Structure formats: C-alpha cells, structure tokens
Amino acid sequence: MISFIRKLLGSRWGAVFALAFVVLVGFAFALGDVTGSGSFGGLGQGHVAKVGSKKIGLGEFQDLLDNSLRAERRDNPTLDMAKFVESGGLDGTLDRLINRYALSAFGEEHGIAVSKRLVDSEIRKLPNVNGPDGKFSQQAFQSFLQGLDLTEQMIRDDFTQNLYAQQILPVAGVGAPAPNSLVLPYASLLLEKRAGNVALVPSQAFLPTTAPTDAQLQAYYRANSARFTIPEKRAISYAIFDASIVDSKADATTQEIADYYKANAKQYAASQTRDISQLVFPTEAAAKAALAKVSAGQSMAAVAAELGLSPTNSNAVTREALTSSASKAVADAVFATASGKTAVPTRGSLGWYVVKVNAVNEIAARPLAAVSAEIAKTIAAEKKAELLSDLTSEIEDEFAGGASIADMAKANGLKVETTPKLFANGQNPASPAYKPIAEMQRILPAAFEMESDGEAQLIEIVPGEKFAMVSVADFEEAAPPPLAEVRDIVVQQWALAEGSKKAKAVAEQVQRAVLSGKPLAEAMAAVGVKLPAVESVSGSRMDLNREGQQMPPPLAMMFAMKKGTAKTLDAGRSQGWFVVHLNEVIKGDASKNVELVAARRQEMLGLLQQEYAAQLINAARAEVGVSKNDSAIKDIRRRLTIQDAAQ
C-alpha cells in the first residue's frame, strides 16, 4: 500500500504530513545581506513601523524585501515578488526587521555596548575591502559601497544591530534543562505504531460525461488562473569581454622599462645569499659555550645533539630575510662572516644566535637587457589591471548617464547578443532544447533583478577578469495565457475538479458508513462504482522522522486520529479522496533505548533554547514598544501583488 500511495502522489506529500507531526518551534532572526535598490519610487519618505523611538523607513523595508526574494530565488528561480508576498514573505521580512530594531533598542536600554571598534572589525571581514597589500583600504571599502549603492552609515547600522543580537540571544537559553519527565514521553511517542486501512476514491471514476460550457470554463479558469500562470520571461541583451580588451594599450614602452629598472635597481644589483646552520640559546653564556665547541672542531649537529637540540638549516638566505626573522644585528654578523666560519653570538628576536655560514652564494648583477622582458611583463600586468579598472568604471558611469548597451559595445568593438525570452532558470519555453551559454549562470540572476525599463548594467562574470554589459531587451510579465492557448489542458483540469467534488461526496458517504460500524471494504463496495481495492497500512512515528523517508499522507494522518475513527483526506491535485480508518494503536516505550532518549534530549534542548530566544525577542518588543503602519503596509502589499499589477 505504501508504494501504491507513493506512486500516486509523488514525494512532496510525505514531507508535508511529516511536518504536521514533527513541529520544530523555530526562531528565525536573520539580518540578510545588505543591498540598496530603493525601488519604491514615491514611497521613500514614509515608514512601515515604529520601534521604540525609531522608525523603519519604506526604503529600508523594500531593500530587505528585495534581498529576501533574491535569497528565495536561489532555490526557486521562477519566484516573483507577488508570489513571495502572497506566501508570507512580506510579513516575515517585516517581523525580522522589527526584531532587529527591538533587540538593538533593548540592548541600549540595558547597557549592552557595541563599540565603533567592534563594528570596524566586522567591516574588515567584508569581501573586497582590502588593498593590494592585504590590509583594509578605505578606497576599496568605498568602491565596495558604491557597487551596492550603500552608504557607510547603512553598513554600520546593519552590523550594529547584528552585534546586539549576537550578544543578547545566545544567553537566552543557556542552561535550559530538558528533564526526563519531558524527554521520555516524547521519545516513547516516536516508537508508537499505528495500523489501519486506506481506500482511495479517485476523481477519474466520476468525471463529467458532458463537456463544460464556455461560461463554466471561463469561471473555472478565472478562479484557478494562478495554476496556469506562466512565470516572467525576459530577453537579455549582453556583450561579454575580458581583460584582453585592453591588451594593446598595456604594452610597456622602452622608457617605462628603463624607469622601472632604475627605480628597482637594488633588486637587479649584485648580491649575496648565505647557506646557514643556526642554534638559538636563552643566554649569551650558553651561546658562547656552544661557539667554543664548534670552534674546537665539533659540528653544529654534534653540539646540538649534546644539548638535546637540532640545528636549523636554511639555504639561499638573504640579508633582508634574516633581518626579518632574527634581527638586523644577527644579519650583519652573519653577512660579515666568511664561508665555513661561525659568526659571533648575537642577540636576536628569539635569544642568542650561533650561526655557521656553510656557503656564500654570489649573485651577479643583471643588466637591463637581461631583465627587459621580465620587467615588460610586470609593467603590462599592472597597466592591464589599471586600464581594466578604468574601463569598467567608465562603462558604469556611461550607463548611469543613460548610455545604451549598443553605444558602449560599439565604442569598445564588441558585439551585442540577445537571447530569446527566457525564464529566470534559463529555460526557453518556445524551444525546450535551447541551452544558454555558461555565462548565463551569472547574467540571468542579475538581469531578472534589473528594472525592466532601467539602465544597462555591468556585471562581473569572473571577478577582475571577465565582464558582461547587460540590459533587458524585452520581457513578458508573469500572467496566465489566453484561455484559447491552453483550452485542452483547462478542460482536463476542470473535469478532474468536477470529478473530485463527486469523489469527496462519495468519500464522506463511505466515512459515515465506517463510523456506523461497516468494514471499510464493504462500505466501498456499496458505492456501486468500481473503485481501487482497500489497502492495509502500518508504521511508527519514527518513520515520520526518518531522514529521507517519504511518508504517505494517509499513514501520517493516522497519527492524528483516535483508534476506531475514520477520516477523509484530499489526495491533492484533484486526484481524489482517501478514506482512512485507524484500527490499532501500539504505544511505544523508550525507557531502555538510551541512544534514542539521548538524541531526543539534545533535540529538546535545542527547541527550548530556540523558544527562550523567541520569548526574549517578544519581551524586548513589548518593552520598547512596537507599532505598525497598517495603511502603508497594506499599500505596499497591494503594489507588489499580481492583483495590483493587473489593475
């Protein structure tokens, strides 16, 4: 029976019903990534809520909404804002934003501090904010902010709120106990088993015998238009280029090579390196005693072995490297010592150094002619990076000034390509065999976030190496197609829906018969229509919780029923109705299952900690005071839904 139900319904139902019985009391407090879109137009001056003395502006709320949608699109590329809002995305995003403000205000009131230095340390962890030397660069940070259309204050506010949360929430559930009186019944519940019978009353058995009228079909289509809605499609114009676009301008001139050689003369001058063996001692006396033994003919290795040590051997050591690792005094002493000799003990960073010079390596000076090619390559790489940065900045400035992708492609000798109208996942509904180029993995997400009639944008495909100029050439908003185009499919769905109505009535008739004492099989036979045979099913609550287990919905329903009762269950997608009869309940006992009890205790501890954190946020909101601007929220909801777009 289990395999029969799985084949009929597919995998998603098991997850749905499993969730109905394994409810994890979760708490989500996510700050989200920071972005700046501000796409509310004239609504930017209002606010959606007031938390304590601070107001949450419409622009900030829109930014977080946009970012939340982008996050959801990683798993569901065809999701649009209207569907996101209708599925609770707007309310959830607003609650997270209010929680951020509430915790910050609560923390300030109770003396919790978030210093500027602490925020600075978080900013330094951001990507692309370091200079060529690997250290934080204010210029790089400003470029990072400009790329996201953010201000430094916006970044600091976000980090400040996050740091308040990090300090307040973790302590909410510290030490929360999970007593046996709570854990054992929960663990035993998972071992409980249930068995019964399931019958399916399929819609196919009750399909209408006459075709629908035009009025019936139109009414059905209007009521179920969301089921037939085609996601938004966009045709994307793009021009791709890489660093080679500036190659011809990056070649080093003779004068540049000469100037570079002169500026780095020390690098190409004659020099020496040393092959050395060294020992480090805590006192000068110990170092001198070791030197005396070496001078008497003992090897460094032998002297070290007597002391339970081993020498450190290094080859081709430069004066600069030794200065850095030991000290200038040690380096001077070593480089004043001839090959085969041992330098006088000298104090360095780790103690007193005894260093033997095993070899002196003479490095001849390199004339300009010998290193010209090497220098030319270095200069070209530097010029290339600079020219590419200048070019991309120029393109972005031109786009901001209203230039088109065709203008900038022509100015740079590039070809503009345009895709057919694609879904956000890259599929072409007009040609299922169509395959987008690999670069579309980066281009499409950006293109579907752009305003349909907005300015072109420059995006990085490979950071610092490959880029694409992108604009929206054409688009079709998400909408149901004309009925004439999908009439046959709509007729089929209408027929199933009508059959499902009759199947539901029959299932309820069978349910009443079972509740009056008839066996399920007998009640099904009394319907007078050939229906699938009654099946027996059984399982435990553990099956519901097993990772990867696809629990059939009728079996899941049994765990919400009393023994001897019967219930009906929609099979979904107008396929029909189940009648579920629970015959047997076998209680579980986990008292001797140490491993299961321990696992449930850990799970319960996590749930308690989450619950304490959630209650702390509720308390913080109550203490600082929260009021929502219901009229503004209603207006935002209307503007972002399909209904508003259709008006």
Order of alpha helices (4+ residues) and beta strands (2+ residues): alpha-alpha-beta-beta-alpha-alpha-alpha-alpha-alpha-alpha-alpha-beta-alpha-alpha-beta-alpha-alpha-alpha-beta-alpha-alpha-beta-alpha-alpha-beta-beta-alpha-alpha-beta-alpha-beta-beta-alpha-alpha-beta-alpha-alpha-beta-beta-alpha-beta-alpha-alpha
